[in-house]
């Protein structure tokens, strides 16, 4: 029975190793799993294996995490997402400081939460222009509309209210994010960065025109 169990374990760990073989994105997992599989081939009893197991099983978990965040870092670099890439890179930079799985997971959760705040703050700047695009167009339309005088005053009142609404929304965003990122202030020009520019379906000229108007409204 013991020999049968050992053979089952050997087959199991061999299968775990082979699923990563030849995968360039899982090289750390493959190396760690192979060391564990080789251990089961090296000894003839489960008792001997247990005595020589060491941290090989834990190393497999760490290797999986390393592969995951290396892939994330590579992907975010390819799509020009430096803020999200920073989160993956910070986890990779701290991974070797830990040997305990629970401590490692706590570190990952802490750094992930911190990066989520950084991403939210970045988006608070980068998406602001597009979020206010319609209001900026309406301000232009109402300001430049050729209408009888009795209607013009109502239109200009709407323009003033729309501008005030934009200013208040920016202030609210800064107050909220300022509680998480000390000294944070909206930077609308981040909308030019690829991570935001490529999702805005307008020409560079239109973006620059609206950006100038938006910054004038919020006094930037």
DAHUWO-V594307 format. One line per field, one symbol per residue. ss: DSSP state (~ for helix, > for strand, _ for the rest). phi: phi as a letter, one per 30 degrees, with the letter a starting at -180 (. if undefined). A space follows every 50 residues. Layout:
# DAHUWO-V594307
ss->???
phi->???
This chain:
# DAHUWO-V594307
ss->_~~~~~~~~~~~~~~~~~_____~~~~~~~~~~~~~~~~~~~___~~~~~ ~~___~~~~~~~~~~~~~~~~~~~~~~~___~~~~~~~~~~~~~~_____ ~~~~~~~~~~~~~~~~~~~~~~~~~~_~~~~_~~~~~~~~~~~~____~~ ~~~~~~~~~~~~~~~~~~~~~~~~~~~~_________~~~~~_~~~~___ ___~~~~~~~~~~~~~~___
phi->.ddddddddedddddddddcdicddbddddddddddddddddccbddddd dcdhceddeddddddddeddddddddddchcddddedddddddcdddbbc dddddddddddddddddddddddeddcddddceddddddddddcdcbeed cdddddddeddddddddddddddddddddcbeidbdbedddddedcedcc dbdedddddddddddddcic
